[in-house]
Amino acid sequence: MVLSVRDSWDPSLPLDGRPPEREARLGRNAAMFERTAPVRKPVPPRWIEGTVRQGRDQGLDVDRDEIA
């Protein structure tokens, strides 16, 4: 059995199928966008090493953990 996106059930929607008041006021796309958390991508190691090297060249005490 193959399920499509339409077959999935969203528990945040009321059982009668009407959108919640916030979604009705803002529009479904805006409300869905608000629910998604921003994804923080990891800093590439070569960027960290470059930043540490630049800091040490300038005479600063640079900690790798503070950069990442």
mmCIF file of the N, C-alpha and C atoms, coordinates in Angstrom:
data_MODEL
# 
_entry.id   MODEL 
# 
loop_
_atom_site.group_PDB 
_atom_site.id 
_atom_site.type_symbol 
_atom_site.label_atom_id 
_atom_site.label_alt_id 
_atom_site.label_comp_id 
_atom_site.label_asym_id 
_atom_site.label_entity_id 
_atom_site.label_seq_id 
_atom_site.pdbx_PDB_ins_code 
_atom_site.Cartn_x 
_atom_site.Cartn_y 
_atom_site.Cartn_z 
_atom_site.occupancy 
_atom_site.B_iso_or_equiv 
_atom_site.pdbx_formal_charge 
_atom_site.auth_seq_id 
_atom_site.auth_comp_id 
_atom_site.auth_asym_id 
_atom_site.auth_atom_id 
_atom_site.pdbx_PDB_model_num 
ATOM 1   N N  . MET A 1 1  ? 0.838   -1.185 0.000  1.00 0.00 ? 1  MET A N  1 
ATOM 2   C CA . MET A 1 1  ? 0.000   0.000  0.000  1.00 0.00 ? 1  MET A CA 1 
ATOM 3   C C  . MET A 1 1  ? 0.884   1.249  0.000  1.00 0.00 ? 1  MET A C  1 
ATOM 4   N N  . VAL A 1 2  ? 0.625   2.142  -0.910 1.00 0.00 ? 2  VAL A N  1 
ATOM 5   C CA . VAL A 1 2  ? 1.418   3.361  -1.023 1.00 0.00 ? 2  VAL A CA 1 
ATOM 6   C C  . VAL A 1 2  ? 0.592   4.531  -0.499 1.00 0.00 ? 2  VAL A C  1 
ATOM 7   N N  . LEU A 1 3  ? 1.205   5.311  0.412  1.00 0.00 ? 3  LEU A N  1 
ATOM 8   C CA . LEU A 1 3  ? 0.525   6.477  0.956  1.00 0.00 ? 3  LEU A CA 1 
ATOM 9   C C  . LEU A 1 3  ? 1.047   7.739  0.284  1.00 0.00 ? 3  LEU A C  1 
ATOM 10  N N  . SER A 1 4  ? 0.170   8.634  -0.016 1.00 0.00 ? 4  SER A N  1 
ATOM 11  C CA . SER A 1 4  ? 0.595   9.904  -0.595 1.00 0.00 ? 4  SER A CA 1 
ATOM 12  C C  . SER A 1 4  ? 0.575   10.964 0.491  1.00 0.00 ? 4  SER A C  1 
ATOM 13  N N  . VAL A 1 5  ? 0.973   12.167 0.141  1.00 0.00 ? 5  VAL A N  1 
ATOM 14  C CA . VAL A 1 5  ? 0.972   13.265 1.095  1.00 0.00 ? 5  VAL A CA 1 
ATOM 15  C C  . VAL A 1 5  ? -0.446  13.536 1.581  1.00 0.00 ? 5  VAL A C  1 
ATOM 16  N N  . ARG A 1 6  ? -1.411  13.387 0.692  1.00 0.00 ? 6  ARG A N  1 
ATOM 17  C CA . ARG A 1 6  ? -2.805  13.631 1.078  1.00 0.00 ? 6  ARG A CA 1 
ATOM 18  C C  . ARG A 1 6  ? -3.306  12.616 2.099  1.00 0.00 ? 6  ARG A C  1 
ATOM 19  N N  . ASP A 1 7  ? -2.717  11.419 2.106  1.00 0.00 ? 7  ASP A N  1 
ATOM 20  C CA . ASP A 1 7  ? -3.149  10.388 3.035  1.00 0.00 ? 7  ASP A CA 1 
ATOM 21  C C  . ASP A 1 7  ? -2.617  10.616 4.450  1.00 0.00 ? 7  ASP A C  1 
ATOM 22  N N  . SER A 1 8  ? -1.570  11.439 4.578  1.00 0.00 ? 8  SER A N  1 
ATOM 23  C CA . SER A 1 8  ? -1.015  11.670 5.915  1.00 0.00 ? 8  SER A CA 1 
ATOM 24  C C  . SER A 1 8  ? -1.934  12.592 6.700  1.00 0.00 ? 8  SER A C  1 
ATOM 25  N N  . TRP A 1 9  ? -1.959  12.382 8.004  1.00 0.00 ? 9  TRP A N  1 
ATOM 26  C CA . TRP A 1 9  ? -2.860  13.149 8.849  1.00 0.00 ? 9  TRP A CA 1 
ATOM 27  C C  . TRP A 1 9  ? -2.063  14.117 9.689  1.00 0.00 ? 9  TRP A C  1 
ATOM 28  N N  . ASP A 1 10 ? -2.461  15.376 9.706  1.00 0.00 ? 10 ASP A N  1 
ATOM 29  C CA . ASP A 1 10 ? -1.800  16.408 10.497 1.00 0.00 ? 10 ASP A CA 1 
ATOM 30  C C  . ASP A 1 10 ? -2.571  16.581 11.804 1.00 0.00 ? 10 ASP A C  1 
ATOM 31  N N  . PRO A 1 11 ? -1.984  16.173 12.947 1.00 0.00 ? 11 PRO A N  1 
ATOM 32  C CA . PRO A 1 11 ? -2.719  16.248 14.212 1.00 0.00 ? 11 PRO A CA 1 
ATOM 33  C C  . PRO A 1 11 ? -3.006  17.676 14.671 1.00 0.00 ? 11 PRO A C  1 
ATOM 34  N N  . SER A 1 12 ? -2.329  18.672 14.076 1.00 0.00 ? 12 SER A N  1 
ATOM 35  C CA . SER A 1 12 ? -2.585  20.051 14.501 1.00 0.00 ? 12 SER A CA 1 
ATOM 36  C C  . SER A 1 12 ? -3.883  20.600 13.903 1.00 0.00 ? 12 SER A C  1 
ATOM 37  N N  . LEU A 1 13 ? -4.413  19.927 12.875 1.00 0.00 ? 13 LEU A N  1 
ATOM 38  C CA . LEU A 1 13 ? -5.668  20.378 12.283 1.00 0.00 ? 13 LEU A CA 1 
ATOM 39  C C  . LEU A 1 13 ? -6.854  19.827 13.064 1.00 0.00 ? 13 LEU A C  1 
ATOM 40  N N  . PRO A 1 14 ? -7.896  20.615 13.224 1.00 0.00 ? 14 PRO A N  1 
ATOM 41  C CA . PRO A 1 14 ? -9.086  20.091 13.897 1.00 0.00 ? 14 PRO A CA 1 
ATOM 42  C C  . PRO A 1 14 ? -9.745  19.010 13.048 1.00 0.00 ? 14 PRO A C  1 
ATOM 43  N N  . LEU A 1 15 ? -10.555 18.193 13.688 1.00 0.00 ? 15 LEU A N  1 
ATOM 44  C CA . LEU A 1 15 ? -11.152 17.055 12.988 1.00 0.00 ? 15 LEU A CA 1 
ATOM 45  C C  . LEU A 1 15 ? -12.119 17.462 11.883 1.00 0.00 ? 15 LEU A C  1 
ATOM 46  N N  . ASP A 1 16 ? -12.685 18.667 11.955 1.00 0.00 ? 16 ASP A N  1 
ATOM 47  C CA . ASP A 1 16 ? -13.626 19.058 10.911 1.00 0.00 ? 16 ASP A CA 1 
ATOM 48  C C  . ASP A 1 16 ? -12.927 19.578 9.648  1.00 0.00 ? 16 ASP A C  1 
ATOM 49  N N  . GLY A 1 17 ? -11.590 19.631 9.670  1.00 0.00 ? 17 GLY A N  1 
ATOM 50  C CA . GLY A 1 17 ? -10.844 20.007 8.478  1.00 0.00 ? 17 GLY A CA 1 
ATOM 51  C C  . GLY A 1 17 ? -10.604 21.505 8.305  1.00 0.00 ? 17 GLY A C  1 
ATOM 52  N N  . ARG A 1 18 ? -11.192 22.328 9.167  1.00 0.00 ? 18 ARG A N  1 
ATOM 53  C CA . ARG A 1 18 ? -10.955 23.769 9.050  1.00 0.00 ? 18 ARG A CA 1 
ATOM 54  C C  . ARG A 1 18 ? -9.588  24.105 9.637  1.00 0.00 ? 18 ARG A C  1 
ATOM 55  N N  . PRO A 1 19 ? -8.867  25.068 9.056  1.00 0.00 ? 19 PRO A N  1 
ATOM 56  C CA . PRO A 1 19 ? -7.566  25.434 9.622  1.00 0.00 ? 19 PRO A CA 1 
ATOM 57  C C  . PRO A 1 19 ? -7.746  26.157 10.955 1.00 0.00 ? 19 PRO A C  1 
ATOM 58  N N  . PRO A 1 20 ? -6.783  26.032 11.861 1.00 0.00 ? 20 PRO A N  1 
ATOM 59  C CA . PRO A 1 20 ? -6.856  26.761 13.118 1.00 0.00 ? 20 PRO A CA 1 
ATOM 60  C C  . PRO A 1 20 ? -6.919  28.275 12.865 1.00 0.00 ? 20 PRO A C  1 
ATOM 61  N N  . GLU A 1 21 ? -7.328  29.014 13.868 1.00 0.00 ? 21 GLU A N  1 
ATOM 62  C CA . GLU A 1 21 ? -7.556  30.450 13.699 1.00 0.00 ? 21 GLU A CA 1 
ATOM 63  C C  . GLU A 1 21 ? -6.300  31.178 13.222 1.00 0.00 ? 21 GLU A C  1 
ATOM 64  N N  . ARG A 1 22 ? -5.159  30.830 13.753 1.00 0.00 ? 22 ARG A N  1 
ATOM 65  C CA . ARG A 1 22 ? -3.919  31.500 13.347 1.00 0.00 ? 22 ARG A CA 1 
ATOM 66  C C  . ARG A 1 22 ? -3.635  31.271 11.862 1.00 0.00 ? 22 ARG A C  1 
ATOM 67  N N  . GLU A 1 23 ? -3.827  30.057 11.401 1.00 0.00 ? 23 GLU A N  1 
ATOM 68  C CA . GLU A 1 23 ? -3.607  29.765 9.989  1.00 0.00 ? 23 GLU A CA 1 
ATOM 69  C C  . GLU A 1 23 ? -4.630  30.480 9.124  1.00 0.00 ? 23 GLU A C  1 
ATOM 70  N N  . ALA A 1 24 ? -5.854  30.587 9.617  1.00 0.00 ? 24 ALA A N  1 
ATOM 71  C CA . ALA A 1 24 ? -6.890  31.276 8.851  1.00 0.00 ? 24 ALA A CA 1 
ATOM 72  C C  . ALA A 1 24 ? -6.556  32.765 8.727  1.00 0.00 ? 24 ALA A C  1 
ATOM 73  N N  . ARG A 1 25 ? -5.948  33.324 9.775  1.00 0.00 ? 25 ARG A N  1 
ATOM 74  C CA . ARG A 1 25 ? -5.615  34.746 9.768  1.00 0.00 ? 25 ARG A CA 1 
ATOM 75  C C  . ARG A 1 25 ? -4.373  35.027 8.911  1.00 0.00 ? 25 ARG A C  1 
ATOM 76  N N  . LEU A 1 26 ? -3.340  34.199 9.044  1.00 0.00 ? 26 LEU A N  1 
ATOM 77  C CA . LEU A 1 26 ? -2.074  34.447 8.342  1.00 0.00 ? 26 LEU A CA 1 
ATOM 78  C C  . LEU A 1 26 ? -2.001  33.778 6.973  1.00 0.00 ? 26 LEU A C  1 
ATOM 79  N N  . GLY A 1 27 ? -2.820  32.802 6.751  1.00 0.00 ? 27 GLY A N  1 
ATOM 80  C CA . GLY A 1 27 ? -2.697  31.998 5.540  1.00 0.00 ? 27 GLY A CA 1 
ATOM 81  C C  . GLY A 1 27 ? -1.896  30.752 5.861  1.00 0.00 ? 27 GLY A C  1 
ATOM 82  N N  . ARG A 1 28 ? -2.216  29.676 5.217  1.00 0.00 ? 28 ARG A N  1 
ATOM 83  C CA . ARG A 1 28 ? -1.589  28.399 5.551  1.00 0.00 ? 28 ARG A CA 1 
ATOM 84  C C  . ARG A 1 28 ? -0.081  28.412 5.341  1.00 0.00 ? 28 ARG A C  1 
ATOM 85  N N  . ASN A 1 29 ? 0.400   29.019 4.261  1.00 0.00 ? 29 ASN A N  1 
ATOM 86  C CA . ASN A 1 29 ? 1.841   29.011 3.995  1.00 0.00 ? 29 ASN A CA 1 
ATOM 87  C C  . ASN A 1 29 ? 2.621   29.743 5.068  1.00 0.00 ? 29 ASN A C  1 
ATOM 88  N N  . ALA A 1 30 ? 2.133   30.905 5.510  1.00 0.00 ? 30 ALA A N  1 
ATOM 89  C CA . ALA A 1 30 ? 2.840   31.677 6.535  1.00 0.00 ? 30 ALA A CA 1 
ATOM 90  C C  . ALA A 1 30 ? 2.865   30.917 7.856  1.00 0.00 ? 30 ALA A C  1 
ATOM 91  N N  . ALA A 1 31 ? 1.769   30.300 8.217  1.00 0.00 ? 31 ALA A N  1 
ATOM 92  C CA . ALA A 1 31 ? 1.712   29.568 9.480  1.00 0.00 ? 31 ALA A CA 1 
ATOM 93  C C  . ALA A 1 31 ? 2.622   28.340 9.437  1.00 0.00 ? 31 ALA A C  1 
ATOM 94  N N  . MET A 1 32 ? 2.690   27.664 8.311  1.00 0.00 ? 32 MET A N  1 
ATOM 95  C CA . MET A 1 32 ? 3.561   26.501 8.204  1.00 0.00 ? 32 MET A CA 1 
ATOM 96  C C  . MET A 1 32 ? 5.019   26.931 8.237  1.00 0.00 ? 32 MET A C  1 
ATOM 97  N N  . PHE A 1 33 ? 5.327   28.074 7.632  1.00 0.00 ? 33 PHE A N  1 
ATOM 98  C CA . PHE A 1 33 ? 6.696   28.568 7.634  1.00 0.00 ? 33 PHE A CA 1 
ATOM 99  C C  . PHE A 1 33 ? 7.128   28.903 9.064  1.00 0.00 ? 33 PHE A C  1 
ATOM 100 N N  . GLU A 1 34 ? 6.211   29.449 9.864  1.00 0.00 ? 34 GLU A N  1 
ATOM 101 C CA . GLU A 1 34 ? 6.522   29.788 11.249 1.00 0.00 ? 34 GLU A CA 1 
ATOM 102 C C  . GLU A 1 34 ? 6.864   28.557 12.068 1.00 0.00 ? 34 GLU A C  1 
ATOM 103 N N  . ARG A 1 35 ? 6.250   27.431 11.740 1.00 0.00 ? 35 ARG A N  1 
ATOM 104 C CA . ARG A 1 35 ? 6.464   26.219 12.531 1.00 0.00 ? 35 ARG A CA 1 
ATOM 105 C C  . ARG A 1 35 ? 7.822   25.587 12.283 1.00 0.00 ? 35 ARG A C  1 
ATOM 106 N N  . THR A 1 36 ? 8.427   25.852 11.158 1.00 0.00 ? 36 THR A N  1 
ATOM 107 C CA . THR A 1 36 ? 9.694   25.206 10.840 1.00 0.00 ? 36 THR A CA 1 
ATOM 108 C C  . THR A 1 36 ? 10.834  25.955 11.517 1.00 0.00 ? 36 THR A C  1 
ATOM 109 N N  . ALA A 1 37 ? 11.687  25.231 12.186 1.00 0.00 ? 37 ALA A N  1 
ATOM 110 C CA . ALA A 1 37 ? 12.832  25.849 12.856 1.00 0.00 ? 37 ALA A CA 1 
ATOM 111 C C  . ALA A 1 37 ? 13.965  26.027 11.842 1.00 0.00 ? 37 ALA A C  1 
ATOM 112 N N  . PRO A 1 38 ? 14.727  27.095 11.952 1.00 0.00 ? 38 PRO A N  1 
ATOM 113 C CA . PRO A 1 38 ? 15.852  27.271 11.029 1.00 0.00 ? 38 PRO A CA 1 
ATOM 114 C C  . PRO A 1 38 ? 16.904  26.189 11.262 1.00 0.00 ? 38 PRO A C  1 
ATOM 115 N N  . VAL A 1 39 ? 17.499  25.726 10.197 1.00 0.00 ? 39 VAL A N  1 
ATOM 116 C CA . VAL A 1 39 ? 18.504  24.678 10.283 1.00 0.00 ? 39 VAL A CA 1 
ATOM 117 C C  . VAL A 1 39 ? 19.873  25.335 10.314 1.00 0.00 ? 39 VAL A C  1 
ATOM 118 N N  . ARG A 1 40 ? 20.639  25.053 11.362 1.00 0.00 ? 40 ARG A N  1 
ATOM 119 C CA . ARG A 1 40 ? 21.985  25.611 11.470 1.00 0.00 ? 40 ARG A CA 1 
ATOM 120 C C  . ARG A 1 40 ? 22.966  24.598 10.912 1.00 0.00 ? 40 ARG A C  1 
ATOM 121 N N  . LYS A 1 41 ? 23.633  24.981 9.842  1.00 0.00 ? 41 LYS A N  1 
ATOM 122 C CA . LYS A 1 41 ? 24.586  24.076 9.213  1.00 0.00 ? 41 LYS A CA 1 
ATOM 123 C C  . LYS A 1 41 ? 25.901  24.118 9.990  1.00 0.00 ? 41 LYS A C  1 
ATOM 124 N N  . PRO A 1 42 ? 26.584  22.985 10.083 1.00 0.00 ? 42 PRO A N  1 
ATOM 125 C CA . PRO A 1 42 ? 27.860  22.983 10.789 1.00 0.00 ? 42 PRO A CA 1 
ATOM 126 C C  . PRO A 1 42 ? 28.914  23.784 10.026 1.00 0.00 ? 42 PRO A C  1 
ATOM 127 N N  . VAL A 1 43 ? 29.829  24.379 10.773 1.00 0.00 ? 43 VAL A N  1 
ATOM 128 C CA . VAL A 1 43 ? 30.897  25.170 10.167 1.00 0.00 ? 43 VAL A CA 1 
ATOM 129 C C  . VAL A 1 43 ? 31.960  24.202 9.647  1.00 0.00 ? 43 VAL A C  1 
ATOM 130 N N  . PRO A 1 44 ? 32.367  24.339 8.379  1.00 0.00 ? 44 PRO A N  1 
ATOM 131 C CA . PRO A 1 44 ? 33.406  23.441 7.847  1.00 0.00 ? 44 PRO A CA 1 
ATOM 132 C C  . PRO A 1 44 ? 34.715  23.590 8.622  1.00 0.00 ? 44 PRO A C  1 
ATOM 133 N N  . PRO A 1 45 ? 35.408  22.471 8.898  1.00 0.00 ? 45 PRO A N  1 
ATOM 134 C CA . PRO A 1 45 ? 36.657  22.529 9.677  1.00 0.00 ? 45 PRO A CA 1 
ATOM 135 C C  . PRO A 1 45 ? 37.710  23.446 9.068  1.00 0.00 ? 45 PRO A C  1 
ATOM 136 N N  . ARG A 1 46 ? 37.785  23.529 7.740  1.00 0.00 ? 46 ARG A N  1 
ATOM 137 C CA . ARG A 1 46 ? 38.815  24.391 7.135  1.00 0.00 ? 46 ARG A CA 1 
ATOM 138 C C  . ARG A 1 46 ? 38.540  25.865 7.424  1.00 0.00 ? 46 ARG A C  1 
ATOM 139 N N  . TRP A 1 47 ? 37.268  26.241 7.576  1.00 0.00 ? 47 TRP A N  1 
ATOM 140 C CA . TRP A 1 47 ? 36.955  27.627 7.945  1.00 0.00 ? 47 TRP A CA 1 
ATOM 141 C C  . TRP A 1 47 ? 37.425  27.908 9.360  1.00 0.00 ? 47 TRP A C  1 
ATOM 142 N N  . ILE A 1 48 ? 37.219  26.932 10.256 1.00 0.00 ? 48 ILE A N  1 
ATOM 143 C CA . ILE A 1 48 ? 37.645  27.106 11.648 1.00 0.00 ? 48 ILE A CA 1 
ATOM 144 C C  . ILE A 1 48 ? 39.162  27.262 11.697 1.00 0.00 ? 48 ILE A C  1 
ATOM 145 N N  . GLU A 1 49 ? 39.867  26.381 10.979 1.00 0.00 ? 49 GLU A N  1 
ATOM 146 C CA . GLU A 1 49 ? 41.335  26.447 10.990 1.00 0.00 ? 49 GLU A CA 1 
ATOM 147 C C  . GLU A 1 49 ? 41.829  27.775 10.420 1.00 0.00 ? 49 GLU A C  1 
ATOM 148 N N  . GLY A 1 50 ? 41.182  28.246 9.363  1.00 0.00 ? 50 GLY A N  1 
ATOM 149 C CA . GLY A 1 50 ? 41.575  29.525 8.769  1.00 0.00 ? 50 GLY A CA 1 
ATOM 150 C C  . GLY A 1 50 ? 41.352  30.676 9.734  1.00 0.00 ? 50 GLY A C  1 
ATOM 151 N N  . THR A 1 51 ? 40.248  30.639 10.469 1.00 0.00 ? 51 THR A N  1 
ATOM 152 C CA . THR A 1 51 ? 39.939  31.693 11.431 1.00 0.00 ? 51 THR A CA 1 
ATOM 153 C C  . THR A 1 51 ? 40.928  31.658 12.592 1.00 0.00 ? 51 THR A C  1 
ATOM 154 N N  . VAL A 1 52 ? 41.271  30.456 13.066 1.00 0.00 ? 52 VAL A N  1 
ATOM 155 C CA . VAL A 1 52 ? 42.245  30.316 14.148 1.00 0.00 ? 52 VAL A CA 1 
ATOM 156 C C  . VAL A 1 52 ? 43.601  30.858 13.691 1.00 0.00 ? 52 VAL A C  1 
ATOM 157 N N  . ARG A 1 53 ? 44.000  30.506 12.475 1.00 0.00 ? 53 ARG A N  1 
ATOM 158 C CA . ARG A 1 53 ? 45.285  30.959 11.931 1.00 0.00 ? 53 ARG A CA 1 
ATOM 159 C C  . ARG A 1 53 ? 45.322  32.483 11.808 1.00 0.00 ? 53 ARG A C  1 
ATOM 160 N N  . GLN A 1 54 ? 44.235  33.066 11.295 1.00 0.00 ? 54 GLN A N  1 
ATOM 161 C CA . GLN A 1 54 ? 44.187  34.525 11.155 1.00 0.00 ? 54 GLN A CA 1 
ATOM 162 C C  . GLN A 1 54 ? 44.249  35.208 12.513 1.00 0.00 ? 54 GLN A C  1 
ATOM 163 N N  . GLY A 1 55 ? 43.542  34.666 13.479 1.00 0.00 ? 55 GLY A N  1 
ATOM 164 C CA . GLY A 1 55 ? 43.556  35.253 14.820 1.00 0.00 ? 55 GLY A CA 1 
ATOM 165 C C  . GLY A 1 55 ? 44.927  35.202 15.453 1.00 0.00 ? 55 GLY A C  1 
ATOM 166 N N  . ARG A 1 56 ? 45.604  34.067 15.300 1.00 0.00 ? 56 ARG A N  1 
ATOM 167 C CA . ARG A 1 56 ? 46.957  33.935 15.872 1.00 0.00 ? 56 ARG A CA 1 
ATOM 168 C C  . ARG A 1 56 ? 47.944  34.849 15.157 1.00 0.00 ? 56 ARG A C  1 
ATOM 169 N N  . ASP A 1 57 ? 47.759  35.039 13.839 1.00 0.00 ? 57 ASP A N  1 
ATOM 170 C CA . ASP A 1 57 ? 48.624  35.962 13.102 1.00 0.00 ? 57 ASP A CA 1 
ATOM 171 C C  . ASP A 1 57 ? 48.488  37.387 13.629 1.00 0.00 ? 57 ASP A C  1 
ATOM 172 N N  . GLN A 1 58 ? 47.308  37.725 14.131 1.00 0.00 ? 58 GLN A N  1 
ATOM 173 C CA . GLN A 1 58 ? 47.060  39.065 14.656 1.00 0.00 ? 58 GLN A CA 1 
ATOM 174 C C  . GLN A 1 58 ? 47.400  39.162 16.141 1.00 0.00 ? 58 GLN A C  1 
ATOM 175 N N  . GLY A 1 59 ? 47.917  38.066 16.725 1.00 0.00 ? 59 GLY A N  1 
ATOM 176 C CA . GLY A 1 59 ? 48.321  38.083 18.122 1.00 0.00 ? 59 GLY A CA 1 
ATOM 177 C C  . GLY A 1 59 ? 47.185  37.837 19.095 1.00 0.00 ? 59 GLY A C  1 
ATOM 178 N N  . LEU A 1 60 ? 46.086  37.266 18.628 1.00 0.00 ? 60 LEU A N  1 
ATOM 179 C CA . LEU A 1 60 ? 44.942  36.995 19.506 1.00 0.00 ? 60 LEU A CA 1 
ATOM 180 C C  . LEU A 1 60 ? 44.989  35.562 20.011 1.00 0.00 ? 60 LEU A C  1 
ATOM 181 N N  . ASP A 1 61 ? 44.435  35.332 21.189 1.00 0.00 ? 61 ASP A N  1 
ATOM 182 C CA . ASP A 1 61 ? 44.308  33.983 21.723 1.00 0.00 ? 61 ASP A CA 1 
ATOM 183 C C  . ASP A 1 61 ? 42.945  33.446 21.271 1.00 0.00 ? 61 ASP A C  1 
ATOM 184 N N  . VAL A 1 62 ? 42.946  32.565 20.295 1.00 0.00 ? 62 VAL A N  1 
ATOM 185 C CA . VAL A 1 62 ? 41.706  32.093 19.689 1.00 0.00 ? 62 VAL A CA 1 
ATOM 186 C C  . VAL A 1 62 ? 41.419  30.668 20.145 1.00 0.00 ? 62 VAL A C  1 
ATOM 187 N N  . ASP A 1 63 ? 40.168  30.428 20.573 1.00 0.00 ? 63 ASP A N  1 
ATOM 188 C CA . ASP A 1 63 ? 39.749  29.097 20.990 1.00 0.00 ? 63 ASP A CA 1 
ATOM 189 C C  . ASP A 1 63 ? 38.852  28.497 19.902 1.00 0.00 ? 63 ASP A C  1 
ATOM 190 N N  . ARG A 1 64 ? 39.181  27.285 19.444 1.00 0.00 ? 64 ARG A N  1 
ATOM 191 C CA . ARG A 1 64 ? 38.401  26.634 18.379 1.00 0.00 ? 64 ARG A CA 1 
ATOM 192 C C  . ARG A 1 64 ? 36.937  26.455 18.767 1.00 0.00 ? 64 ARG A C  1 
ATOM 193 N N  . ASP A 1 65 ? 36.665  26.129 20.020 1.00 0.00 ? 65 ASP A N  1 
ATOM 194 C CA . ASP A 1 65 ? 35.291  25.862 20.459 1.00 0.00 ? 65 ASP A CA 1 
ATOM 195 C C  . ASP A 1 65 ? 34.414  27.111 20.402 1.00 0.00 ? 65 ASP A C  1 
ATOM 196 N N  . GLU A 1 66 ? 35.003  28.278 20.560 1.00 0.00 ? 66 GLU A N  1 
ATOM 197 C CA . GLU A 1 66 ? 34.219  29.513 20.485 1.00 0.00 ? 66 GLU A CA 1 
ATOM 198 C C  . GLU A 1 66 ? 33.786  29.828 19.062 1.00 0.00 ? 66 GLU A C  1 
ATOM 199 N N  . ILE A 1 67 ? 34.538  29.367 18.093 1.00 0.00 ? 67 ILE A N  1 
ATOM 200 C CA . ILE A 1 67 ? 34.234  29.670 16.689 1.00 0.00 ? 67 ILE A CA 1 
ATOM 201 C C  . ILE A 1 67 ? 33.092  28.802 16.188 1.00 0.00 ? 67 ILE A C  1 
ATOM 202 N N  . ALA A 1 68 ? 33.127  27.519 16.515 1.00 0.00 ? 68 ALA A N  1 
ATOM 203 C CA . ALA A 1 68 ? 32.126  26.573 15.991 1.00 0.00 ? 68 ALA A CA 1 
ATOM 204 C C  . ALA A 1 68 ? 30.775  26.732 16.611 1.00 0.00 ? 68 ALA A C  1 
# 
